């Protein structure tokens, strides 16, 4: 039910592609493939497959097989690297490990306790798991560069190869990008807030005079769920709603309607229907104040000044995001979208349409205007 007016500047880093798959539960480890002295564990396949599903992949056995093929190929690269004495510097592994770990930690608001609870492991164990993954990726990357350094392929050769592939055998590949953002939520003026509260007080008075709560909720509430439930939230327990909403719900008597309550979503009037111990049944009407043109202009000017500083190299993009972005989900990761393993490549299908269409006109390394 959150509707915020915000602006953003976007940093477009890079793009690639990936296949699609389905999710499965946790399984006990077993060896499912072996390349020289390097093994592929079943848990590796399940983890890669789960990440893929989380990112919007379509369930299929073919996708699972494709992921197994990728893992086997990577082990083959590692084996070849061992034969050719291809190594990566420990400092390079450590730097990449720390960056990946910071991105993962950022998804838990920098809380080590939350991260450990989510993974069921200590920080040391989590880093050990990531270390092996990062080192293998760097070795594979270096081996690929070694193999292809003297290879040249013309556009005509690529076209001939592509045309030889049967059309029904061409896999669907969803593009991935590495992209960062700095978000500025337009500040709502005090006048706009007061007008919103006035409208809610009027609705409250109409309900007290006998008008139907659900009907008014469907007409005026900004919560999209009201179409189906008329503002009725059903029974919820402590900690399930934002603090301000919950606190007011526990203060009210059954049937009582609150005065306007402000939350991150906007302003609400809340009616308590019933309370059972630590659970309560309530309904609400939400109105989110809209920023004025001046509010939007101020947010845009602020972002434009940040963009100028980044372009002049007066501040790094990731530092600016951590310092100035209003988006809690990405500011802790330096503005970058990240998956649960700290990877910074995301499917374009998951991006907000505004960001997606902005990237379409950007070059790698470019920074958009607000």
C-alpha positions in Angstrom: 0.0 0.0 0.0 3.0 2.3 -0.2 2.9 5.0 -2.7 5.8 7.5 -2.7 6.8 10.1 -5.2 10.5 9.8 -5.7 13.2 10.5 -8.2 16.4 8.7 -8.9 19.7 8.9 -10.8 20.8 5.6 -12.2 24.3 4.2 -12.7 24.4 1.6 -15.5 27.4 -0.7 -15.0 27.2 -3.8 -17.2 24.9 -6.5 -18.7 24.8 -10.2 -19.4 22.3 -13.0 -19.8 21.0 -16.1 -18.0 18.5 -19.0 -18.3 15.5 -20.0 -16.3 14.6 -22.6 -13.7 12.5 -23.8 -10.6 13.0 -23.8 -6.8 13.5 -26.9 -4.6 14.0 -27.3 -0.9 17.3 -28.0 0.9 18.9 -31.4 0.3 21.7 -33.2 1.9 25.0 -32.9 0.0 26.1 -35.6 -2.4 28.5 -35.6 -5.4 26.6 -35.4 -8.7 29.5 -34.7 -11.0 33.3 -34.9 -11.0 35.9 -33.2 -13.2 39.4 -34.3 -12.5 39.8 -33.7 -8.8 37.0 -31.1 -8.7 33.5 -32.2 -7.6 30.0 -30.7 -8.1 27.8 -31.0 -5.0 24.0 -31.4 -5.2 23.7 -28.5 -2.9 25.6 -26.3 -5.3 23.1 -27.1 -8.1 20.2 -26.5 -5.7 21.5 -23.2 -4.5 22.2 -21.9 -8.1 18.8 -23.1 -9.1 17.0 -21.5 -6.1 18.7 -18.1 -6.8 17.5 -18.4 -10.4 13.9 -19.0 -9.4 14.1 -16.2 -6.9 15.1 -13.9 -9.7 11.9 -14.9 -11.7 13.0 -18.0 -13.5 10.4 -20.4 -15.0 10.4 -24.0 -13.5 11.7 -26.6 -15.9 14.0 -29.7 -15.9 15.8 -28.3 -18.9 16.9 -25.2 -16.9 18.1 -27.4 -14.1 20.2 -29.4 -16.6 21.6 -26.1 -18.0 22.7 -25.1 -14.5 24.4 -28.4 -14.0 26.2 -27.9 -17.3 27.4 -24.5 -16.2 28.7 -25.9 -12.9 30.5 -28.7 -14.7 32.0 -26.2 -17.2 33.3 -24.1 -14.3 34.9 -27.1 -12.7 36.5 -27.9 -16.0 37.9 -24.4 -16.2 39.3 -24.8 -12.6 40.9 -28.1 -13.5 42.5 -26.6 -16.6 43.7 -23.6 -14.6 45.5 -26.0 -12.2 47.2 -27.8 -15.1 48.3 -24.5 -16.6 49.3 -23.0 -13.2 46.8 -20.2 -13.6 46.3 -18.6 -10.2 44.6 -15.5 -8.8 46.2 -13.3 -6.2 45.0 -13.7 -2.6 44.5 -10.0 -2.3 42.2 -10.0 -5.3 40.1 -12.8 -3.7 40.0 -10.9 -0.4 38.9 -7.6 -2.1 36.1 -9.3 -4.0 35.1 -11.3 -0.9 34.8 -8.2 1.2 32.7 -6.4 -1.5 30.4 -9.4 -1.8 30.0 -9.7 1.9 29.3 -5.9 2.3 26.5 -6.3 -0.3 25.0 -9.2 1.6 25.3 -7.5 4.9 23.7 -4.4 3.5 20.5 -6.4 2.8 20.1 -6.8 6.5 20.7 -3.1 7.3 24.2 -3.8 8.4 23.1 -6.0 11.2 25.5 -8.9 11.8 22.9 -10.5 14.2 20.2 -10.5 11.5 22.5 -11.9 8.9 23.6 -14.7 11.1 20.0 -15.5 12.0 18.9 -15.6 8.4 21.8 -17.9 7.3 21.9 -20.0 10.4 25.7 -19.6 10.4 28.3 -17.4 12.0 30.0 -14.6 10.1 33.1 -16.7 9.8 31.2 -19.6 8.3 29.3 -17.3 5.9 32.6 -15.7 4.7 34.2 -19.2 4.3 31.3 -20.2 2.0 31.5 -17.1 0.0 35.3 -17.3 -0.2 35.2 -20.6 -2.1 32.6 -19.2 -4.5 34.4 -16.0 -5.2 37.8 -17.7 -5.7 36.3 -20.2 -8.1 34.6 -17.4 -10.1 37.8 -15.5 -10.4 39.8 -18.5 -11.5 37.1 -19.4 -14.1 37.2 -15.8 -15.3 40.9 -15.7 -15.6 41.0 -19.1 -17.4 38.4 -17.9 -19.9 40.4 -14.8 -20.6 43.5 -17.0 -21.2 41.7 -19.3 -23.6 40.0 -16.6 -25.6 42.8 -13.9 -25.6 43.9 -14.9 -29.2 40.5 -15.7 -30.5 38.9 -13.3 -33.0 35.3 -13.8 -34.2 33.8 -11.6 -36.9 30.1 -10.5 -36.9 29.6 -12.6 -40.0 30.8 -15.7 -38.3 28.5 -15.1 -35.3 25.5 -14.6 -37.7 26.3 -17.8 -39.6 26.6 -19.8 -36.4 23.3 -18.4 -35.0 21.5 -19.2 -38.3 22.6 -22.8 -38.1 20.9 -23.3 -34.7 17.3 -24.7 -35.1 14.9 -22.1 -33.9 13.2 -24.5 -31.5 16.5 -25.1 -29.9 17.4 -21.5 -29.1 17.0 -21.0 -25.4 15.3 -17.9 -24.0 17.8 -15.7 -22.3 16.7 -12.9 -20.0 19.1 -10.0 -19.9 20.9 -9.1 -16.7 22.4 -5.8 -15.7 24.5 -4.3 -12.9 22.8 -1.1 -12.0 22.9 1.3 -9.1 20.6 4.1 -8.1 20.4 7.1 -5.8 16.8 7.9 -4.7 15.4 11.1 -3.3 11.9 11.0 -2.0 10.2 14.3 -2.6 9.5 15.9 0.8 5.8 16.6 1.6 5.1 20.1 2.6 3.3 20.7 6.0 0.4 22.2 4.0 -0.1 19.0 2.1 0.0 17.0 5.2 -2.6 19.2 6.9 -4.9 18.9 3.9 -4.6 15.1 4.0 -5.5 15.0 7.7 -8.4 17.3 7.1 -9.8 15.0 4.4 -9.5 12.0 6.7 -11.2 13.8 9.6 -14.1 14.6 7.3 -14.4 10.9 6.3 -14.3 9.9 10.0 -17.2 12.3 10.8 -19.2 10.8 7.9 -18.7 7.3 9.2 -19.7 8.4 12.7 -22.9 9.8 11.2 -23.7 6.5 9.7 -22.0 6.1 6.3 -20.5 2.7 5.5 -16.8 2.4 6.4 -16.0 -0.1 3.6 -17.8 2.0 0.9 -15.8 5.1 1.8 -12.6 3.0 2.0 -13.2 1.8 -1.6 -13.8 5.3 -2.8 -11.0 7.2 -1.1 -8.3 4.8 0.3 -4.9 4.6 -1.4 -4.5 1.0 -0.2 -5.0 -1.1 -3.4 -6.3 -4.0 -1.3 -9.5 -2.0 -0.4 -11.1 -3.1 -3.7 -11.4 -6.6 -2.3 -11.6 -6.0 1.5 -13.0 -2.6 2.0 -10.1 -1.6 4.2 -10.5 -4.7 6.5 -7.0 -5.9 7.5 -8.3 -9.1 9.3 -6.6 -10.5 12.4 -2.8 -9.7 12.7 -0.3 -10.2 15.5 2.2 -7.9 17.1 5.0 -6.9 14.9 3.2 -7.5 11.6 2.2 -3.9 11.0 4.2 -0.7 11.1 4.7 0.5 14.7 2.5 3.6 14.5 -0.5 1.6 13.1 0.0 -1.2 15.6 0.3 1.2 18.6 -2.9 3.0 17.7 -4.8 -0.3 17.1 -3.9 -1.4 20.7 -5.0 1.9 22.1 -8.5 1.9 20.6 -11.6 0.2 22.0 -13.6 -2.1 19.8 -15.7 0.0 17.4 -13.7 3.2 18.0 -12.2 5.1 15.1 -8.9 7.0 15.5 -8.0 10.5 14.5 -5.4 10.5 11.6 -2.3 8.5 12.2 0.9 9.1 10.2 3.1 6.2 9.0 5.6 5.7 6.2 2.6 5.0 3.9 0.7 8.2 4.5 -2.1 9.0 6.9 -4.7 6.5 8.2 -7.9 6.5 10.2 -8.2 3.1 11.9 -11.2 1.3 13.4 -10.6 -1.5 15.9 -13.1 -4.3 15.4 -11.9 -6.9 17.9 -8.8 -7.7 20.0 -7.7 -11.2 21.2 -4.6 -11.1 23.4 -1.7 -10.1 21.1 -3.8 -10.2 18.0 -6.2 -7.5 16.7 -8.7 -7.1 13.9 -8.9 -3.6 12.3 -9.8 -1.7 9.2 -8.4 1.5 7.9 -8.6 4.2 5.2 -5.3 5.4 3.9 -4.6 8.7 2.1 -1.1 9.4 0.9 -0.3 13.1 0.5 1.1 14.0 -2.9 4.2 16.3 -3.2 3.7 19.6 -4.9 5.5 20.6 -8.1 7.9 22.6 -6.0 8.6 19.6 -3.8 9.4 17.5 -6.9 11.6 20.3 -8.3 13.6 20.5 -5.1 14.2 16.7 -5.1 15.3 16.9 -8.8 17.7 19.7 -8.1 19.2 17.9 -5.2 19.9 14.8 -7.3 21.2 16.9 -10.2 23.8 18.4 -7.8 24.8 14.9 -6.6 25.1 13.7 -10.2 27.4 16.7 -11.0 29.7 15.8 -8.0 29.9 12.2 -9.2 30.7 13.2 -12.8 33.4 15.5 -11.5 34.8 12.6 -9.4 34.3 14.7 -6.3 32.6 11.7 -4.7 32.2 8.1 -5.7 28.7 6.9 -6.7 28.6 4.2 -4.0 29.6 6.6 -1.3 27.0 9.2 -2.5 24.3 6.5 -2.4 25.2 5.5 1.1 25.2 9.2 2.2 22.3 10.7 0.4 19.9 8.0 -1.0 16.5 7.6 0.6 16.1 4.0 -0.6 16.9 1.9 2.5 17.1 -1.3 0.4 19.9 -0.2 -1.9 21.7 2.6 0.0 23.6 0.2 2.2 24.9 -1.6 -0.9 26.2 1.6 -2.4 23.1 2.0 -4.5 23.3 -1.4 -6.2 20.6 -3.9 -6.4 21.9 -7.2 -5.0 20.6 -10.8 -4.6 20.8 -12.9 -1.4 24.4 -13.9 -2.2 25.6 -10.4 -2.7 25.6 -10.7 -6.5 25.0 -7.4 -8.2 23.6 -8.7 -11.5 19.8 -8.5 -11.7 17.3 -9.5 -14.4 15.8 -6.6 -16.4 12.4 -8.3 -15.8 12.7 -7.4 -12.1 13.5 -3.7 -12.6 11.0 -0.9 -12.2 9.8 0.0 -15.8 11.1 3.6 -15.3 14.6 2.2 -14.6 14.3 -0.3 -17.4 13.5 2.3 -20.1 16.2 4.6 -18.8 18.8 1.9 -19.2 17.7 1.4 -22.8 19.2 4.8 -23.8 22.3 4.6 -21.5 25.9 3.5 -22.1 27.8 1.3 -19.7 29.3 3.5 -17.0 26.8 6.3 -17.7 24.8 8.2 -15.1 21.3 9.3 -15.9 19.7 12.6 -15.1 17.0 12.6 -12.4 
